[in-house]
Amino acid sequence: MPTLLIVSDTHLPVRAKDLPEPVWAAVDEVDVVLHAGDWVSERLLDELEGRARRLVGVYGNNDGPGLRARLPEVARVELGGVRFAMVHETGQKAGRERRCAAAHPDADVLVFGHSHIPWDTTAPNGLRLLNPGSPTDRRRQPTFTWMTAVAADGALTDVRLHHLEPRKVV
């Protein structure tokens, strides 16, 4: 019964110097970390490889040659009987479920990033689409976000969107 941390668009050290402490705490607690790209620096990849029990990641549009050499554009993994696919970009919001279902017919869950906007929907064919937002660059969102979930017996359960309020400038 793998527990999961789902994160994307960390943009280190451009948008933050490090991951927020609650995200690092989750890294230490879960069985698998899924990172849907836009790491920006290889330092975070190195740190997560050293700290996470298991790490699955893809590169994003802001990731340079070093990260692209170490990470795939699309990752596929089965966890707890759930078939995951992960990419960074899925295109525009309109028609996303249909496009993703066609592109990933063999997946139960598609994890993606890029927009920094949390997303949790299900396509007509049953494909669940998850975007955790960003724990370091909220853009127009009210909070920084990431997700946790449990994969067991072929089902994804306990999907939770976590929020961290921006720091108040005094």
Secondary structure in CASP SS format (residue, H / E / C, confidence):
PFRMAT SS
TARGET T0000
AUTHOR 0000-0000-0000
METHOD secondary structure of the structure
MODEL  1
M C 1.00
P C 1.00
T E 1.00
L E 1.00
L E 1.00
I E 1.00
V E 1.00
S C 1.00
D C 1.00
T C 1.00
H C 1.00
L E 1.00
P C 1.00
V C 1.00
R C 1.00
A C 1.00
K C 1.00
D C 1.00
L C 1.00
P C 1.00
E H 1.00
P H 1.00
V H 1.00
W H 1.00
A H 1.00
A H 1.00
V H 1.00
D H 1.00
E H 1.00
V C 1.00
D C 1.00
V E 1.00
V E 1.00
L E 1.00
H E 1.00
A C 1.00
G C 1.00
D C 1.00
W C 1.00
V E 1.00
S C 1.00
E H 1.00
R H 1.00
L H 1.00
L H 1.00
D H 1.00
E H 1.00
L H 1.00
E H 1.00
G H 1.00
R H 1.00
A C 1.00
R C 1.00
R C 1.00
L E 1.00
V E 1.00
G E 1.00
V C 1.00
Y C 1.00
G C 1.00
N C 1.00
N C 1.00
D C 1.00
G C 1.00
P H 1.00
G H 1.00
L H 1.00
R H 1.00
A H 1.00
R H 1.00
L C 1.00
P C 1.00
E C 1.00
V C 1.00
A E 1.00
R E 1.00
V E 1.00
E E 1.00
L E 1.00
G C 1.00
G C 1.00
V E 1.00
R E 1.00
F E 1.00
A E 1.00
M E 1.00
V C 1.00
H C 1.00
E C 1.00
T C 1.00
G C 1.00
Q C 1.00
K C 1.00
A C 1.00
G C 1.00
R H 1.00
E H 1.00
R H 1.00
R H 1.00
C H 1.00
A H 1.00
A H 1.00
A H 1.00
H C 1.00
P C 1.00
D C 1.00
A C 1.00
D C 1.00
V E 1.00
L E 1.00
V E 1.00
F C 1.00
G C 1.00
H C 1.00
S C 1.00
H C 1.00
I C 1.00
P C 1.00
W E 1.00
D E 1.00
T E 1.00
T E 1.00
A C 1.00
P C 1.00
N C 1.00
G C 1.00
L C 1.00
R E 1.00
L E 1.00
L E 1.00
N E 1.00
P C 1.00
G C 1.00
S C 1.00
P C 1.00
T C 1.00
D C 1.00
R C 1.00
R C 1.00
R C 1.00
Q C 1.00
P C 1.00
T C 1.00
F E 1.00
T E 1.00
W E 1.00
M E 1.00
T E 1.00
A E 1.00
V E 1.00
A E 1.00
A E 1.00
D C 1.00
G C 1.00
A E 1.00
L E 1.00
T E 1.00
D E 1.00
V E 1.00
R E 1.00
L E 1.00
H E 1.00
H E 1.00
L E 1.00
E C 1.00
P C 1.00
R C 1.00
K C 1.00
V C 1.00
V C 1.00
END
